[in-house]
């Protein structure tokens, strides 16, 4: 099944397209240095989809989509648990978005 058939099947009445900044607040993470990291705790995402370490605090709730903006720039991840988004990580908050797929609900 190609994308056009999938859209026709799942969205027979069409769908709205919007820039994410018009439906969500975009947050950039907060800088972390290695001395702040632990071997256990909340995962810290910086410039990769693999946690760079763990912290005893979090700055984003569970079920959050994030986009890496350095290193593996453009990679998109999803955290099912609370996490720390570092400064090379963008997150989106909105009651109008399905976080898992970044689509409007």
MMTF fields as JSON, N, C-alpha, C and O atoms, coordinates in Angstrom:
{
  "mmtfVersion": "1.0.0",
  "mmtfProducer": "UNKNOWN",
  "numBonds": 419,
  "numAtoms": 420,
  "numGroups": 105,
  "numChains": 1,
  "numModels": 1,
  "chainsPerModel": [1],
  "groupsPerChain": [105],
  "chainIdList": ["A"],
  "bondAtomList": [4, 2, 8, 6, 12, 10, 16, 14, 20, 18, 24, 22, 28, 26, 32, 30, 36, 34, 40, 38, 44, 42, 48, 46, 52, 50, 56, 54, 60, 58, 64, 62, 68, 66, 72, 70, 76, 74, 80, 78, 84, 82, 88, 86, 92, 90, 96, 94, 100, 98, 104, 102, 108, 106, 112, 110, 116, 114, 120, 118, 124, 122, 128, 126, 132, 130, 136, 134, 140, 138, 144, 142, 148, 146, 152, 150, 156, 154, 160, 158, 164, 162, 168, 166, 172, 170, 176, 174, 180, 178, 184, 182, 188, 186, 192, 190, 196, 194, 200, 198, 204, 202, 208, 206, 212, 210, 216, 214, 220, 218, 224, 222, 228, 226, 232, 230, 236, 234, 240, 238, 244, 242, 248, 246, 252, 250, 256, 254, 260, 258, 264, 262, 268, 266, 272, 270, 276, 274, 280, 278, 284, 282, 288, 286, 292, 290, 296, 294, 300, 298, 304, 302, 308, 306, 312, 310, 316, 314, 320, 318, 324, 322, 328, 326, 332, 330, 336, 334, 340, 338, 344, 342, 348, 346, 352, 350, 356, 354, 360, 358, 364, 362, 368, 366, 372, 370, 376, 374, 380, 378, 384, 382, 388, 386, 392, 390, 396, 394, 400, 398, 404, 402, 408, 406, 412, 410, 416, 414],
  "bondOrderList": [1, 1, 1, 1, 1, 1, 1, 1, 1, 1, 1, 1, 1, 1, 1, 1, 1, 1, 1, 1, 1, 1, 1, 1, 1, 1, 1, 1, 1, 1, 1, 1, 1, 1, 1, 1, 1, 1, 1, 1, 1, 1, 1, 1, 1, 1, 1, 1, 1, 1, 1, 1, 1, 1, 1, 1, 1, 1, 1, 1, 1, 1, 1, 1, 1, 1, 1, 1, 1, 1, 1, 1, 1, 1, 1, 1, 1, 1, 1, 1, 1, 1, 1, 1, 1, 1, 1, 1, 1, 1, 1, 1, 1, 1, 1, 1, 1, 1, 1, 1, 1, 1, 1, 1],
  "groupList": [{"groupName": "UNK", "atomNameList": ["N", "CA", "C", "O"], "elementList": ["N", "C", "C", "O"], "formalChargeList": [0, 0, 0, 0], "bondAtomList": [1, 0, 2, 1, 3, 2], "bondOrderList": [1, 1, 2], "singleLetterCode": "X", "chemCompType": "L-PEPTIDE LINKING"}],
  "groupTypeList": [0, 0, 0, 0, 0, 0, 0, 0, 0, 0, 0, 0, 0, 0, 0, 0, 0, 0, 0, 0, 0, 0, 0, 0, 0, 0, 0, 0, 0, 0, 0, 0, 0, 0, 0, 0, 0, 0, 0, 0, 0, 0, 0, 0, 0, 0, 0, 0, 0, 0, 0, 0, 0, 0, 0, 0, 0, 0, 0, 0, 0, 0, 0, 0, 0, 0, 0, 0, 0, 0, 0, 0, 0, 0, 0, 0, 0, 0, 0, 0, 0, 0, 0, 0, 0, 0, 0, 0, 0, 0, 0, 0, 0, 0, 0, 0, 0, 0, 0, 0, 0, 0, 0, 0, 0],
  "groupIdList": [1, 2, 3, 4, 5, 6, 7, 8, 9, 10, 11, 12, 13, 14, 15, 16, 17, 18, 19, 20, 21, 22, 23, 24, 25, 26, 27, 28, 29, 30, 31, 32, 33, 34, 35, 36, 37, 38, 39, 40, 41, 42, 43, 44, 45, 46, 47, 48, 49, 50, 51, 52, 53, 54, 55, 56, 57, 58, 59, 60, 61, 62, 63, 64, 65, 66, 67, 68, 69, 70, 71, 72, 73, 74, 75, 76, 77, 78, 79, 80, 81, 82, 83, 84, 85, 86, 87, 88, 89, 90, 91, 92, 93, 94, 95, 96, 97, 98, 99, 100, 101, 102, 103, 104, 105],
  "secStructList": [7, 7, 2, 2, 2, 2, 2, 2, 2, 2, 7, 6, 6, 7, 7, 7, 7, 7, 7, 2, 2, 2, 2, 1, 3, 3, 3, 3, 7, 7, 7, 7, 7, 4, 4, 4, 7, 5, 1, 1, 1, 3, 3, 3, 3, 1, 1, 1, 1, 1, 7, 1, 3, 3, 3, 1, 7, 7, 1, 5, 7, 1, 1, 3, 3, 3, 3, 3, 7, 1, 1, 1, 6, 6, 7, 3, 3, 3, 3, 1, 1, 7, 3, 3, 3, 7, 6, 6, 3, 3, 3, 3, 3, 7, 6, 6, 3, 3, 6, 6, 6, 6, 3, 3, 7],
  "xCoordList": [0.856, 0.0, 0.905, 1.815, 0.656, 1.456, 0.792, -0.314, 1.468, 0.997, -0.36, -1.18, -0.596, -1.873, -3.038, -4.121, -2.809, -3.847, -4.091, -5.232, -3.025, -3.149, -3.938, -4.812, -3.642, -4.385, -5.856, -6.735, -6.126, -7.513, -8.247, -9.42, -7.554, -8.174, -8.4, -9.484, -7.398, -7.465, -8.113, -8.653, -8.061, -8.589, -9.456, -9.128, -10.547, -11.359, -11.922, -12.218, -12.072, -12.591, -11.479, -11.742, -10.228, -9.093, -8.559, -9.001, -7.611, -6.996, -6.412, -6.174, -6.186, -5.606, -4.093, -3.556, -3.418, -1.966, -1.644, -2.212, -0.729, -0.354, 1.116, 1.674, 1.728, 3.086, 3.013, 2.108, 3.965, 3.923, 3.928, 3.302, 4.625, 4.669, 3.31, 3.113, 2.372, 1.045, 0.121, -0.941, 0.507, -0.355, 0.343, -0.274, 1.629, 2.369, 3.38, 3.852, 3.69, 4.78, 6.048, 6.079, 7.087, 8.34, 9.326, 9.577, 9.878, 10.836, 12.191, 12.29, 13.222, 14.585, 15.026, 14.703, 15.76, 16.195, 17.192, 17.534, 17.647, 18.561, 19.905, 19.973, 20.957, 22.319, 22.659, 22.262, 23.401, 23.878, 25.354, 25.776, 26.137, 27.546, 27.724, 26.942, 28.751, 28.947, 29.008, 28.604, 29.504, 29.603, 28.229, 28.131, 27.175, 25.818, 25.156, 24.065, 25.786, 25.164, 25.423, 26.423, 24.49, 24.563, 24.442, 24.236, 24.574, 24.406, 22.949, 22.6, 22.106, 20.705, 19.874, 20.394, 18.602, 17.704, 16.908, 16.536, 16.65, 15.905, 16.873, 17.944, 16.511, 17.421, 17.615, 16.69, 18.832, 19.175, 19.444, 20.339, 18.653, 18.852, 19.492, 19.0, 20.585, 21.346, 21.415, 20.63, 22.322, 22.499, 22.413, 23.033, 21.636, 21.492, 20.204, 19.672, 19.713, 18.539, 18.907, 18.037, 20.203, 20.702, 20.996, 21.71, 20.47, 20.731, 22.235, 23.005, 22.633, 24.047, 24.392, 25.56, 23.384, 23.527, 22.173, 21.137, 22.188, 20.947, 21.071, 22.165, 19.92, 19.897, 18.886, 18.044, 18.983, 18.036, 16.846, 16.034, 16.741, 15.636, 15.188, 15.902, 14.018, 13.518, 12.965, 12.547, 12.963, 12.361, 11.284, 10.732, 10.977, 9.893, 9.162, 9.767, 7.863, 7.014, 7.14, 7.761, 6.532, 6.539, 5.686, 4.9, 5.866, 5.143, 5.372, 4.431, 6.638, 7.047, 7.882, 8.817, 7.536, 8.345, 9.42, 9.175, 10.616, 11.696, 12.466, 12.52, 13.059, 13.839, 15.25, 15.438, 16.23, 17.638, 18.04, 17.734, 18.723, 19.097, 20.608, 21.056, 21.402, 22.865, 23.305, 22.534, 24.515, 24.98, 24.163, 24.431, 23.174, 22.267, 21.076, 19.932, 21.351, 20.308, 19.24, 19.532, 17.994, 16.862, 16.276, 15.15, 17.023, 16.477, 15.329, 15.394, 14.294, 13.107, 12.938, 12.931, 12.803, 12.635, 11.341, 10.669, 11.007, 9.812, 10.17, 10.648, 9.943, 10.255, 8.967, 8.111, 8.842, 7.665, 7.799, 6.835, 8.99, 9.221, 9.646, 10.05, 9.548, 10.017, 11.483, 12.202, 11.931, 13.294, 13.841, 13.113, 15.136, 15.788, 16.139, 16.921, 15.569, 15.915, 17.05, 16.874, 18.205, 19.357, 19.233, 18.27, 20.196, 20.055, 20.107, 19.848, 20.421, 20.367, 19.149, 19.165, 18.099, 16.892, 15.663, 15.546, 14.775, 13.535, 12.351, 12.29, 11.404, 10.178, 8.989, 9.128, 7.83, 6.618, 5.53, 5.312, 4.846, 3.744, 2.495, 2.496, 1.424, 0.154, -0.947, -0.742, -2.1, -3.262, -3.871, -4.773, -3.383, -3.915, -3.09, -3.422, -2.006, -1.137, -1.186, -1.23, -1.179, -0.915, 0.611, 1.24, 1.21, 2.653, 3.346, 4.447, 2.733, 3.384, 3.633, 4.643, 2.708, 2.817, 2.893, 2.944, 2.9, 2.914, 1.847, 2.097, 0.661, -0.475, -1.537, -1.616, -2.354, -3.397, -4.524, -4.888, -5.06, -6.202, -7.424, -8.492],
  "yCoordList": [-1.172, 0.0, 1.24, 1.346, 2.164, 3.4, 4.455, 4.256, 5.558, 6.617, 7.183, 7.517, 7.291, 7.841, 6.908, 7.362, 5.601, 4.629, 4.623, 4.516, 4.737, 4.778, 6.008, 5.904, 7.157, 8.377, 8.221, 8.594, 7.673, 7.473, 6.532, 6.742, 5.497, 4.531, 5.124, 4.972, 5.794, 6.281, 7.662, 7.995, 8.455, 9.827, 10.103, 10.983, 9.371, 9.536, 10.944, 11.353, 11.687, 13.056, 14.092, 15.291, 13.635, 14.54, 14.836, 14.242, 15.751, 16.104, 17.503, 18.005, 18.12, 19.456, 19.351, 18.431, 20.293, 20.399, 21.741, 22.765, 21.739, 22.982, 22.922, 21.845, 24.077, 24.137, 23.832, 24.292, 23.059, 22.629, 23.821, 23.761, 24.898, 26.058, 26.743, 27.536, 26.45, 27.054, 26.25, 26.742, 25.02, 24.192, 23.713, 23.057, 24.039, 23.561, 24.597, 25.433, 24.519, 25.314, 24.478, 23.311, 25.076, 24.37, 24.738, 25.914, 23.71, 23.914, 23.359, 22.257, 24.122, 23.612, 23.173, 23.822, 22.08, 21.541, 22.424, 23.511, 21.946, 22.674, 21.962, 20.74, 22.731, 22.196, 21.327, 21.61, 20.269, 19.337, 19.083, 19.004, 18.957, 18.571, 17.186, 16.771, 16.481, 15.09, 14.919, 13.878, 15.914, 15.809, 15.705, 15.276, 16.09, 16.035, 14.678, 14.435, 13.801, 12.547, 11.414, 11.396, 10.468, 9.275, 8.033, 8.133, 6.857, 5.593, 5.139, 4.189, 5.815, 5.424, 6.681, 7.695, 6.617, 7.752, 8.026, 7.104, 9.298, 9.698, 9.826, 10.415, 9.279, 9.368, 10.816, 11.627, 11.118, 12.452, 12.321, 11.587, 13.045, 13.05, 14.364, 15.436, 14.281, 15.455, 15.521, 16.24, 14.799, 14.866, 13.485, 13.223, 12.61, 11.236, 10.651, 11.146, 9.599, 8.896, 7.919, 7.285, 7.802, 6.986, 7.934, 8.919, 7.667, 8.575, 8.752, 7.794, 10.007, 10.279, 9.956, 9.991, 9.642, 9.327, 9.494, 9.488, 9.643, 9.735, 10.823, 11.139, 11.392, 12.441, 12.063, 11.189, 12.734, 12.503, 13.452, 13.526, 14.173, 15.107, 14.953, 14.379, 15.462, 15.443, 16.816, 17.557, 17.16, 18.423, 18.222, 19.195, 16.964, 16.637, 15.404, 14.473, 15.427, 14.328, 13.119, 13.189, 12.007, 10.805, 11.009, 11.952, 10.1, 10.123, 11.427, 12.094, 11.767, 13.019, 12.717, 11.919, 13.362, 13.289, 14.357, 15.451, 14.038, 15.017, 14.918, 13.864, 16.039, 16.108, 16.548, 17.525, 15.828, 16.156, 17.251, 17.158, 18.285, 19.407, 19.567, 20.574, 18.607, 18.61, 17.158, 16.284, 16.89, 15.503, 14.705, 14.751, 13.975, 13.198, 14.072, 13.619, 15.317, 16.31, 15.756, 15.131, 16.001, 15.557, 14.244, 13.903, 13.495, 12.257, 12.587, 13.553, 11.781, 11.998, 10.806, 9.653, 11.111, 10.059, 10.23, 11.256, 9.213, 9.228, 8.545, 7.411, 9.224, 8.666, 8.319, 9.177, 7.073, 6.625, 6.98, 6.865, 7.408, 7.75, 9.212, 9.837, 9.743, 11.097, 11.161, 10.17, 12.318, 12.426, 13.824, 14.748, 13.959, 15.267, 15.57, 14.844, 16.635, 17.092, 18.097, 19.149, 17.774, 18.686, 19.72, 19.696, 20.616, 21.779, 21.499, 22.413, 20.305, 19.957, 19.1, 18.265, 19.325, 18.512, 19.438, 20.246, 19.315, 20.093, 19.188, 18.042, 19.723, 19.007, 19.908, 21.127, 19.297, 20.017, 19.72, 18.567, 20.773, 20.579, 21.218, 22.377, 20.427, 20.916, 19.94, 18.727, 20.454, 19.592, 19.207, 18.372, 19.808, 19.533, 18.505, 18.179, 17.983, 17.03, 15.655, 15.515, 14.652, 13.286, 13.193, 13.18, 13.129, 13.15, 12.018, 12.206, 10.878, 9.722, 9.942, 9.487, 10.644, 10.798, 12.261, 12.545, 13.185, 14.623, 14.985, 15.72, 14.452, 14.819, 15.46, 15.201, 16.299, 16.991, 16.03, 15.141, 16.254, 15.434, 16.296, 15.801],
  "zCoordList": [0.0, 0.0, 0.0, 0.823, -0.914, -0.923, -0.046, 0.456, 0.129, 1.041, 0.622, 1.477, -0.664, -1.139, -0.816, -0.446, -0.959, -0.6, 0.906, 1.356, 1.676, 3.129, 3.573, 4.433, 3.003, 3.34, 2.969, 3.745, 1.791, 1.36, 2.31, 2.617, 2.773, 3.677, 5.068, 5.632, 5.623, 7.006, 7.139, 8.194, 6.083, 6.13, 4.899, 4.104, 4.733, 3.52, 3.339, 2.216, 4.437, 4.354, 4.301, 4.399, 4.144, 4.101, 5.492, 6.475, 5.569, 6.844, 6.73, 5.632, 7.878, 7.928, 8.015, 8.632, 7.396, 7.468, 8.102, 7.723, 9.071, 9.747, 10.128, 10.333, 10.217, 10.74, 12.224, 12.919, 12.701, 14.091, 15.049, 16.107, 14.692, 15.585, 15.721, 16.641, 14.82, 14.935, 15.848, 16.23, 16.204, 17.054, 18.323, 19.163, 18.465, 19.638, 20.111, 19.341, 21.367, 21.921, 21.77, 22.159, 21.207, 20.965, 22.068, 22.331, 22.708, 23.789, 23.393, 22.854, 23.661, 23.52, 24.908, 25.903, 24.973, 26.254, 26.979, 26.515, 28.11, 28.983, 29.017, 29.151, 28.896, 28.834, 30.041, 31.171, 29.764, 30.784, 30.521, 29.367, 31.58, 31.442, 32.058, 32.914, 31.616, 32.046, 33.55, 34.069, 34.257, 35.717, 36.383, 37.533, 35.675, 36.219, 35.988, 36.505, 35.23, 34.821, 35.798, 36.516, 35.802, 36.641, 35.765, 34.555, 36.389, 35.677, 35.658, 34.957, 36.426, 36.528, 36.757, 37.222, 36.436, 36.631, 35.373, 34.647, 35.118, 33.923, 32.748, 32.899, 31.566, 30.42, 29.973, 30.018, 29.545, 29.038, 27.548, 27.129, 26.748, 25.302, 24.901, 25.253, 24.167, 23.763, 22.24, 21.622, 21.637, 20.189, 19.549, 18.517, 20.176, 19.703, 20.275, 21.269, 19.64, 20.156, 21.263, 21.86, 21.53, 22.64, 23.801, 23.611, 24.991, 26.115, 26.347, 26.288, 26.613, 26.904, 28.346, 28.734, 29.135, 30.546, 31.212, 30.547, 32.525, 33.292, 34.345, 34.814, 34.708, 35.746, 36.808, 36.605, 37.942, 39.024, 38.927, 39.849, 37.821, 37.576, 36.127, 35.305, 35.826, 34.452, 34.117, 35.006, 32.812, 32.391, 31.333, 30.821, 31.0, 30.073, 30.594, 31.124, 30.427, 30.88, 29.953, 28.893, 30.382, 29.563, 28.306, 28.212, 27.348, 26.077, 25.317, 24.886, 25.168, 24.531, 23.294, 23.342, 22.191, 20.983, 21.078, 21.587, 20.586, 20.58, 19.273, 18.641, 18.885, 17.653, 18.014, 18.74, 17.508, 17.738, 16.752, 15.563, 17.238, 16.355, 16.196, 15.648, 16.659, 16.468, 16.481, 16.877, 16.061, 16.032, 15.042, 13.842, 15.519, 14.663, 14.266, 14.29, 13.903, 13.602, 12.675, 11.655, 13.059, 12.271, 12.753, 12.39, 13.57, 14.109, 15.059, 15.82, 15.003, 15.821, 16.751, 16.319, 18.041, 19.035, 19.804, 19.703, 20.57, 21.408, 22.718, 22.719, 23.822, 25.134, 25.869, 26.084, 26.244, 26.998, 28.488, 29.245, 28.897, 30.303, 30.426, 29.445, 31.635, 31.88, 31.488, 31.609, 31.021, 30.495, 30.713, 31.077, 30.484, 30.469, 29.014, 28.4, 28.464, 27.123, 27.279, 27.895, 26.726, 26.789, 25.67, 24.903, 25.579, 24.707, 23.209, 22.426, 22.782, 21.363, 21.054, 20.149, 21.822, 21.721, 21.796, 22.718, 20.845, 20.84, 21.168, 20.724, 21.957, 22.31, 22.013, 21.906, 21.881, 21.509, 22.527, 22.9, 22.975, 23.908, 23.335, 22.919, 23.324, 22.803, 23.146, 23.109, 23.477, 23.682, 22.339, 22.281, 21.267, 19.926, 19.156, 18.016, 19.77, 19.076, 19.7, 20.922, 18.863, 19.303, 19.326, 18.268, 20.509, 20.644, 19.895, 19.375, 19.834, 19.212, 17.726, 17.188, 17.058, 15.625, 15.171, 13.975, 16.142, 15.846, 14.82, 13.865, 15.043, 14.185, 15.054, 16.255, 14.434, 15.189, 15.536, 14.767, 16.737, 17.182, 17.317, 17.68]
}
